[in-house]
Amino acid sequence: MSRWSYQAPLELSDEQYARWQTLLELRTGICFLQHKSILQKGLSQRMREVGCEDYEEYFQQVSRIPEGLIEWTQLVDRISVKETSFYRESHSYGAVQKYLMTLFELESRSKGDTLDLWSVGCSTGEEAYSLAMLANEVLDYVSTECFLGVMATDISQSALAVARLGKYSARKVDSLPPSLKHKYFTGITENQYQVVAKLRQRLAFVQGNLLELDKIPQLAMDVIYCQNVLVYFRRDRQWQVLNGLAEHLKPGGLLVIGPGEVVGWQHPKMQRYKDTAVQAYIKISLKSQRAKNGA
């Protein structure tokens, strides 16, 4: 066999699997107890890239602080799930649209005011750009000069690099309604499109770990969109993250998570959104809290 021949990766032993799972969950919150194949695939891919053939040796390498932090970042890029598309979970986007329309019916926002949205776990950017397009369509409909800003965060630097470019295959862009495709995308080649600069300028892509929300820009949000992220977290971690996200919402703001993704979460400042087709919550305004308390 030549030295260039592909060799199948060694199987992770139960002990090795447990150690890797514990380290990854401790640092990222992601739980791989039900996803051994994803973990092993990502590990073996990165180990081949750096020429390491021993799980224990590689574990020691990435565990060291601060020496192993750069390699740790590369590993997280390999194992983080990057499956996404434009307007994925249409019911959730519909709920955001209804919420924004109601928001502008109930309160007046003008030039100098802001409309702030956050895409949590944005991956390669399709979700964040979808939110930006949706919000911009609402602003155009209500004819306001309110400034739109979308913050998008992810733990993967490589995914964020793709997102910042805003370049996508024709196959992905063709899934959009023609009106949105023509308004928000420019053809670069026969098989590739790029989000128009005017919309890209409304987005800020930031590297962030959900276990370290205090290190993410402390902006008050009208909408926080967190879909298909918390499914990889244990329940106590899910609640910890949601409690943190609730603090980043403006009074009356909307938090949207994946349908059935989190069970049993409650927060004194949050109430379930009226649309039962989605799992979403509204942050109770100070006026509503006083009325609820009889003040």
C-alpha positions in Angstrom: 0.0 0.0 0.0 1.4 3.4 -1.0 1.8 6.1 1.6 -0.8 8.1 -0.3 -3.5 5.5 0.1 -6.5 6.5 2.2 -6.7 4.8 5.6 -10.0 4.6 7.5 -9.9 6.4 10.8 -9.5 4.3 14.0 -12.7 3.9 15.9 -13.0 6.1 19.0 -13.0 3.9 22.1 -15.8 4.5 24.7 -13.3 6.2 27.0 -11.9 8.4 24.3 -15.4 9.3 23.1 -16.4 10.3 26.7 -13.3 12.5 27.1 -13.8 14.3 23.8 -17.5 14.8 24.4 -16.8 16.2 27.9 -14.2 18.7 26.6 -16.4 19.9 23.7 -19.5 20.3 25.9 -17.5 22.2 28.6 -16.1 24.7 26.1 -19.0 25.0 23.6 -22.1 23.6 25.2 -22.6 21.2 22.3 -23.5 17.7 23.4 -22.4 14.9 21.2 -23.8 12.0 23.3 -26.3 11.2 20.5 -23.9 12.3 17.6 -20.8 10.1 17.8 -20.5 9.8 14.1 -20.5 13.6 13.6 -17.8 13.9 16.3 -15.6 11.2 14.9 -15.9 12.4 11.3 -14.8 15.9 12.3 -12.0 14.7 14.5 -10.6 12.3 11.9 -10.8 15.0 9.2 -8.9 17.6 11.1 -6.3 15.0 12.4 -5.6 14.0 8.8 -5.1 17.7 7.9 -2.4 18.1 10.6 -0.8 14.7 10.2 -1.9 13.3 13.6 -2.9 9.6 13.8 -3.5 9.3 17.6 -6.6 10.6 19.3 -4.8 10.9 22.7 -2.0 12.9 21.2 -4.4 15.2 19.5 -6.5 15.6 22.6 -3.4 16.7 24.6 -2.6 19.2 21.8 -6.0 21.0 21.8 -6.4 20.8 25.5 -3.4 23.0 26.3 -4.1 26.6 27.1 -3.1 28.9 25.5 -0.9 26.9 23.1 -3.8 24.7 21.7 -6.4 27.5 21.2 -5.6 28.1 17.6 -5.9 24.4 16.7 -9.0 24.2 18.9 -10.7 26.8 16.8 -9.9 24.8 13.6 -11.3 21.7 15.2 -14.6 23.4 16.2 -14.9 24.6 12.5 -14.8 20.9 11.4 -17.4 19.6 13.9 -19.9 22.4 13.9 -23.0 21.7 11.9 -23.4 24.0 8.9 -26.6 22.8 7.3 -28.7 25.8 6.4 -30.7 27.5 3.6 -32.6 30.7 2.8 -36.0 31.0 4.7 -35.6 27.6 6.4 -38.6 27.0 8.8 -41.1 29.2 6.9 -43.5 29.4 9.8 -40.9 31.0 12.0 -40.1 33.6 9.4 -43.8 34.2 9.0 -44.1 34.9 12.7 -41.3 37.4 12.5 -43.0 39.2 9.7 -46.3 39.4 11.5 -44.5 40.6 14.6 -42.7 43.4 12.8 -45.9 44.5 11.0 -47.6 44.7 14.3 -44.7 46.5 15.9 -44.9 49.3 13.3 -48.7 49.5 13.7 -48.3 50.0 17.5 -45.4 52.4 17.6 -43.9 55.0 15.3 -40.3 54.7 14.4 -38.6 57.3 12.2 -35.3 58.4 10.8 -32.7 57.9 13.6 -34.5 55.0 15.2 -33.3 51.5 14.7 -34.7 48.1 14.0 -32.3 45.5 15.5 -32.3 41.7 14.8 -29.9 39.0 15.9 -29.3 35.7 14.0 -27.9 33.3 16.6 -25.9 30.4 15.1 -26.0 32.0 11.7 -23.6 29.4 10.1 -22.8 30.5 6.5 -25.2 33.4 6.6 -28.4 32.3 4.8 -30.5 32.7 7.9 -29.1 36.2 8.7 -29.6 37.4 5.1 -33.2 36.0 5.1 -33.9 38.0 8.3 -32.4 41.1 6.7 -34.5 40.7 3.5 -37.7 40.1 5.5 -37.1 43.1 7.7 -36.2 45.3 4.8 -39.4 44.3 3.0 -41.4 45.3 6.0 -39.6 48.7 6.2 -40.3 49.3 2.6 -44.0 48.4 3.1 -44.5 50.7 6.0 -42.4 53.5 4.3 -40.2 54.3 7.2 -36.5 55.5 7.3 -35.8 53.5 10.4 -32.3 52.1 10.3 -32.0 48.3 10.0 -29.2 46.4 11.6 -28.7 42.6 11.8 -26.1 41.0 14.1 -25.2 37.5 13.2 -23.1 35.2 15.4 -21.6 31.8 15.1 -18.8 29.8 16.8 -17.2 28.9 13.4 -14.8 31.3 11.9 -14.8 29.6 8.5 -18.6 29.7 8.3 -18.5 33.5 9.2 -15.9 34.0 6.4 -18.4 32.6 3.9 -21.2 34.6 5.4 -19.4 37.9 5.1 -18.8 37.4 1.4 -22.5 36.8 0.8 -21.8 34.6 -2.2 -24.1 31.6 -2.9 -24.7 29.0 -5.5 -27.5 29.5 -8.1 -29.1 26.4 -6.7 -29.5 28.1 -3.3 -30.6 31.5 -4.6 -33.1 30.0 -7.1 -35.1 28.7 -4.1 -36.1 32.3 -3.4 -39.1 34.0 -4.9 -38.0 35.8 -8.1 -38.9 39.2 -6.6 -36.4 38.7 -3.7 -33.8 37.2 -6.0 -33.8 40.1 -8.4 -33.9 42.7 -5.6 -31.3 41.4 -3.3 -28.8 39.4 -5.4 -26.4 40.1 -8.3 -25.3 37.4 -10.6 -21.5 37.0 -10.5 -21.2 34.0 -12.8 -23.6 31.6 -14.3 -23.7 29.5 -11.2 -23.1 32.1 -8.4 -24.8 35.1 -6.9 -23.8 37.7 -4.3 -26.0 39.6 -1.9 -26.2 43.2 -3.0 -23.9 45.6 -1.1 -26.8 47.7 0.2 -28.1 44.8 2.2 -24.7 43.3 3.2 -23.9 46.7 4.8 -26.8 46.1 7.2 -25.2 43.0 8.7 -22.4 42.5 11.2 -21.0 39.0 11.5 -19.4 38.3 14.9 -17.6 35.2 16.2 -19.3 34.2 19.5 -19.8 31.3 21.9 -23.3 30.9 23.4 -21.7 30.0 26.7 -20.1 33.4 26.7 -22.9 35.8 25.9 -21.3 38.5 28.0 -18.5 38.7 25.4 -21.0 39.4 22.5 -21.9 43.0 21.8 -24.4 44.2 24.3 -27.1 45.5 22.0 -30.9 45.5 22.8 -32.7 43.6 20.1 -36.2 43.7 18.7 -35.9 40.1 17.4 -33.6 37.3 18.4 -33.8 34.3 16.0 -32.2 31.1 17.4 -33.2 28.1 15.3 -31.6 24.6 15.1 -28.9 25.5 17.6 -30.1 24.5 21.1 -31.1 21.0 19.9 -27.4 20.1 20.4 -27.4 21.4 24.1 -28.5 19.7 27.3 -31.6 21.1 28.9 -29.8 23.0 31.6 -27.5 24.6 29.0 -30.5 25.4 26.8 -32.2 27.3 29.7 -29.0 29.1 30.6 -28.6 30.3 27.0 -32.3 31.4 26.7 -32.1 33.3 30.0 -29.1 35.1 28.6 -30.8 35.9 25.3 -33.9 37.2 27.1 -31.7 39.8 28.7 -30.7 41.0 25.2 -34.2 41.8 24.1 -35.9 45.2 24.2 -39.2 45.3 26.2 -41.8 43.8 23.8 -39.1 42.1 21.7 -39.5 38.7 20.1 -37.4 35.5 20.7 -37.9 32.7 18.2 -36.4 29.2 18.7 -36.8 26.0 16.8 -40.2 24.2 17.1 -40.0 21.7 20.0 -36.4 22.5 20.4 -36.7 23.4 24.1 -39.2 22.0 26.6 -40.3 23.5 29.8 -38.4 26.8 29.7 -40.1 29.7 31.6 -38.8 33.2 32.4 -40.5 35.9 34.6 -40.0 38.5 31.9 -41.2 36.4 28.9 -44.5 35.1 27.7 -45.4 32.6 25.0 -46.1 34.2 21.6 -49.7 33.9 20.5 -48.9 31.9 17.3 -48.9 28.3 18.4 -47.4 27.1 15.0 -44.0 28.4 16.2 -42.1 28.3 19.5 -41.5 32.0 20.3 -41.7 34.4 23.2 -42.4 38.0 23.8 -40.5 40.0 26.4 -43.1 41.7 28.7 -42.9 45.5 28.6 -42.6 47.4 31.9 -46.2 48.7 31.4 -47.5 45.1 31.0 -45.5 43.9 34.1 -47.0 46.7 36.2 -50.5 45.8 35.0 -49.8 42.1 35.7 -48.6 43.0 39.2 -51.6 45.3 39.8 -49.4 48.3 40.1 
